[in-house]
Amino acid sequence: MTSTEENYEPPRKKPAPPASCPQVYLTPPPQPRDKKPGQLSKAQVDQYFRDGYLVVTDFFPPEELQPVREAVEERVDHLAQTLYRAGKIKDKHEEAGLFQRLTLLNEEFPGAAVVLVKSRRNMPKAFRDLWSHERLLNAVEQLIGPDIAGHQVWNLRSKTPTNEALTVPWHQDNAYLLPDCLGTLQPTAWIPLLDATKKNGCMQVLKGGHRKGITATHTCCAGGTWYVEVSAEEMEKTLGCDMERDLVTCEVPYGGVLFLNNCIPHRSLENYSDEIRWSLDLHCQYPNKPPGVVFM
C-alpha cells in the first residue's frame, strides 16, 4: 500500500438539505436593547413572524426615495439610447416621464421592459444607499440579528400596464433557490416607487403560508414567462393555505415597505392602470448561512 493510499480519506458527503425548518420562520431573534431609527414595534415583529409579511407605511420620506427614482430614469434612458443606436426603435420618447416612458419603448420594441429587468449592469449608488440605509438595517436587525449581509439577488421591477411577462404568479422565493437555504431566513424589503394599489399591480400574500417551513412543489414555466409557479391546490395541500381566508392584498403607499420572508407564498397582480408600477426588492440574510445561489 502506498503512502498516498494510506492517507486517503474519502470525500465527505454533503448533508442532505432540510425537509422543513418552521422555527427559522417563526422565531424572532433577541431584540436590540437600544432604541434606533426605523425599528419596528413588538407587535410588528410578532406579525412578521406569525403571518409571514408586514406592511409598514411611511417608512421612507419621499425625498429619500427621489434619488432612486432618478437612478431608474437613468437606466431607462440608457436602454432607450441603446435600442435607438441598434435601430430597434425610431423614437427615444425623451419627453415621457418615469411612469410612461418604458411603456412607450415597449410598444415600439416588444420586450424592452423585460430587457430592462434582466439587464443587471452595476447596482446604482442610489440603490446601494437605500439598501444600506440606517433605518432599513435597524428593522432587518430585528428579524435576523445584528449581522446582516445583502443577498446576491436583487430586483428592479418594471411592471408596465397589462404585460403578462411582468406579472409574477404565486410562488415562494425559496423555489428559486437551492434547497440548502431553506434554513436561512432571508427577509425581503419590497419598496414601491409610487403608491402600489390593487389597480396597478400590488402584491398579494397567503398569510401564514410559511408556518410549516417547507417549499411546495412549483412548476416552470408559467405562461410565456420564465417564472416558476405553485398551484392553489398544491398550496392548500402542502402548505395548509386557505385561498379565501388567508388571502391578503398588500397595498403599499409611496414611502412604505412590504417586508416578506422567503417561505411565504406571494404574487403580484396585473397592472390595469396607465402608469408603470416600479418597485425594488432587496433581500438580506445572516452572512454565514447558505444563500441558495451559485454564481459561476
Secondary structure as UniProt FT lines:
FT   HELIX           3..6
FT   HELIX           22..26
FT   TURN            37..38
FT   HELIX           42..51
FT   STRAND          53..56
FT   TURN            57..58
FT   HELIX           62..85
FT   TURN            86..87
FT   TURN            94..95
FT   TURN            98..100
FT   HELIX           101..108
FT   TURN            110..111
FT   HELIX           112..118
FT   HELIX           125..131
FT   HELIX           134..144
FT   STRAND          149..159
FT   TURN            161..162
FT   HELIX           164..166
FT   HELIX           173..176
FT   HELIX           179..181
FT   TURN            182..183
FT   STRAND          188..192
FT   TURN            198..201
FT   STRAND          203..206
FT   TURN            207..212
FT   STRAND          219..220
FT   TURN            223..224
FT   STRAND          228..229
FT   HELIX           232..234
FT   HELIX           235..239
FT   TURN            243..245
FT   STRAND          247..250
FT   TURN            254..255
FT   STRAND          257..260
FT   TURN            262..263
FT   STRAND          266..268
FT   STRAND          277..285
FT   TURN            287..288
//
